[in-house]
Amino acid sequence: MRTIPALLGFAAIACAAPLLAQDSDRPDIRERTLSAIEGLDERGQKIAKLYLKDRVAGKPVSCIPQIRLRRSTAASDEVLLYDDGSVVYVNTPYLGCPRARDNTMISRTPMGRLCSGDIVLVQDLRINVPLGSCALSEFVPFRKAKKED
């Protein structure tokens, strides 16, 4: 009878493990993100430069704190930018995020953070019509480059 509570405890830990994950060991995510930024059209390049000026890409992370985010935007339907002031996180959703650039991205999460696999809704707020959704991938943090003395 004692094994049941122990098994339930292990099951809870196993289920929570994805929620606790932070760093990702997937260098392909970083390379895919850099490639997507390079492939932006002229308008997307201007948006990306505004957010990413003097910043360098870091190691991908699974989740970002939603409460610290100041603003978010889409440089294209494939490149989403989340700015927390000191770090700009770039997400390249697995299948893109159709119509994200010219509309509003809405995310709801009870955990207080956005994570890989979370769904973002795209909505036209002018006419209050949902346009679609997309699943987030890992986030690549871009931090200010440290100055060498």
Disulfide bonds with the S-S distance in Angstrom:
Cys63-Cys115 2.03
Cys97-Cys134 2.08
